[in-house]
């Protein structure tokens, strides 16, 4: 997400996608990712320009997959540091997750990388001393690395409410995994089943039908002649 050397064609205005709720930055980051990928499975890490998600930059991050189920923060916005009370670059993404939910998050990360898929995690942090209850969501979307493998994620972490005393860690209360489809991977519409043509009833055409033979003879039957005995002297 470095600014230097990036082309302006990666800057996409996504303000029209921002919804009117506390998790609006998630919608902006997701719309930016969708616009970049187009009809592909996903965009590349090198295509990400921070100016395209300027309004959500403090909530955004990029992680790198370093082992199965383990993703380390390479770049992170200031909101993530506020939640932890320290600089978070280099930390695993599961540092924000309570121990009881970390296995679930690790499994989800693998599904996002391997399927590939996008995912939204719904989070909640319980009330504690100097810590009011806090709701949050994490959005995860895969990226291709410079080598072409799926080993990066673009994401956003948004919490709604007063952070209070840090660090804050969250339990996972919901997971929405969405496999990515392209135009080539969408199922083709079913062809209509062929209908069998019913045989048409025979049409009698005058002049082409031969008369049916009658079982009764039109000429009267002649009686058979009497037999004669021929006598020969030979």
ChimeraX attribute file (.defattr): number of C-alpha atoms within 10 A of each C-alpha:
attribute: neighborCount
match mode: 1-to-1
recipient: residues
	/A:1	17
	/A:2	11
	/A:3	10
	/A:4	7
	/A:5	6
	/A:6	16
	/A:7	10
	/A:8	10
	/A:9	9
	/A:10	17
	/A:11	18
	/A:12	16
	/A:13	14
	/A:14	18
	/A:15	17
	/A:16	9
	/A:17	16
	/A:18	18
	/A:19	13
	/A:20	8
	/A:21	9
	/A:22	12
	/A:23	18
	/A:24	16
	/A:25	27
	/A:26	25
	/A:27	20
	/A:28	25
	/A:29	28
	/A:30	22
	/A:31	19
	/A:32	22
	/A:33	23
	/A:34	16
	/A:35	15
	/A:36	18
	/A:37	15
	/A:38	12
	/A:39	13
	/A:40	13
	/A:41	20
	/A:42	23
	/A:43	21
	/A:44	21
	/A:45	20
	/A:46	14
	/A:47	18
	/A:48	22
	/A:49	21
	/A:50	17
	/A:51	18
	/A:52	21
	/A:53	24
	/A:54	18
	/A:55	17
	/A:56	21
	/A:57	20
	/A:58	18
	/A:59	22
	/A:60	26
	/A:61	23
	/A:62	25
	/A:63	25
	/A:64	21
	/A:65	18
	/A:66	12
	/A:67	10
	/A:68	11
	/A:69	18
	/A:70	17
	/A:71	23
	/A:72	21
	/A:73	20
	/A:74	17
	/A:75	16
	/A:76	23
	/A:77	19
	/A:78	15
	/A:79	18
	/A:80	23
	/A:81	17
	/A:82	17
	/A:83	21
	/A:84	17
	/A:85	14
	/A:86	12
	/A:87	14
	/A:88	22
	/A:89	18
	/A:90	14
	/A:91	14
	/A:92	18
	/A:93	21
	/A:94	21
	/A:95	17
	/A:96	20
	/A:97	21
	/A:98	16
	/A:99	13
	/A:100	11
	/A:101	15
	/A:102	19
	/A:103	14
	/A:104	15
	/A:105	20
	/A:106	16
	/A:107	13
	/A:108	22
	/A:109	25
	/A:110	18
	/A:111	18
	/A:112	21
	/A:113	23
	/A:114	12
	/A:115	13
	/A:116	21
	/A:117	21
	/A:118	24
	/A:119	21
	/A:120	20
	/A:121	19
	/A:122	17
	/A:123	23
	/A:124	20
	/A:125	20
	/A:126	13
	/A:127	11
	/A:128	11
	/A:129	7
	/A:130	10
	/A:131	16
	/A:132	15
	/A:133	16
	/A:134	19
	/A:135	19
	/A:136	19
	/A:137	21
	/A:138	20
	/A:139	23
	/A:140	27
	/A:141	26
	/A:142	29
	/A:143	28
	/A:144	19
	/A:145	16
	/A:146	12
	/A:147	8
	/A:148	10
	/A:149	11
	/A:150	20
	/A:151	20
	/A:152	25
	/A:153	28
	/A:154	22
	/A:155	23
	/A:156	29
	/A:157	26
	/A:158	23
	/A:159	20
	/A:160	13
	/A:161	12
	/A:162	11
	/A:163	21
	/A:164	17
	/A:165	15
	/A:166	14
	/A:167	15
	/A:168	23
	/A:169	19
	/A:170	23
	/A:171	21
	/A:172	21
	/A:173	12
	/A:174	12
	/A:175	16
	/A:176	11
	/A:177	17
	/A:178	15
	/A:179	12
	/A:180	17
	/A:181	15
	/A:182	13
	/A:183	11
	/A:184	10
	/A:185	9
	/A:186	9
	/A:187	9
	/A:188	8
	/A:189	6
	/A:190	6
	/A:191	6
	/A:192	6
	/A:193	6
	/A:194	6
	/A:195	6
	/A:196	6
	/A:197	6
	/A:198	6
	/A:199	6
	/A:200	6
	/A:201	6
	/A:202	6
	/A:203	6
	/A:204	8
	/A:205	7
	/A:206	7
	/A:207	7
	/A:208	7
	/A:209	8
	/A:210	7
	/A:211	7
	/A:212	6
	/A:213	7
	/A:214	7
	/A:215	6
	/A:216	7
	/A:217	8
	/A:218	7
	/A:219	6
	/A:220	7
	/A:221	7
	/A:222	6
	/A:223	6
	/A:224	6
	/A:225	6
	/A:226	6
	/A:227	6
	/A:228	6
	/A:229	6
	/A:230	5
	/A:231	6
	/A:232	5
	/A:233	3
	/A:234	3
